[in-house]
Amino acid sequence: FSILNNDTSVHDHRHGRIREQTEEDYFKSTAKRQKLHENAMTQRAQ
């Protein structure tokens, strides 16, 4: 039982880290897109 339990927690941990990395990349690209959008708006306003 403990071996099975341990295996599951290891899998969950690995999966959690992958999800964190994906979210980080998503937020980075979103911030980049937001910045590009703001730059475009500023140039249009000038």
Buried (B, 14 or more C-beta within 10 A) or exposed (E): EEEEEEEEEEEEEEEEEEEEEEEEEEEEEEEEEEEEEEEEEEEEEE
